């Protein structure tokens, strides 16, 4: 997984921050590697967004979604497919047929 549309001066992270009703929403985009399992990429993306290691997440991904079903859904590579799940307090949108992750926190 790599953070996409990265600015090298910012450590490879593109972050968009907006404010609404005193809430701050941080959004980061990640590109899933061709040989990387989607569920693993999701765990690492959420952990990176939180600034913790993947084993430090409070909610295991398997408590949120069936990882095998998620991989099968995106196995076709159909770029029109997308899905949104909530992992460890973060909204994760799987887009571009499973090749891009958009992780938002509030």
Secondary structure, 3 states (H helix, E strand, C coil): CEECCCCHHHCCCCEEEEEECCEEEEEEEEECCCCCCHHHHHHHHHHHHHCCCHHHCCCCHHHCCCHHHHHHHHCCCCCCCCEEEEECCEEEEEEHHHCEEEEEEC
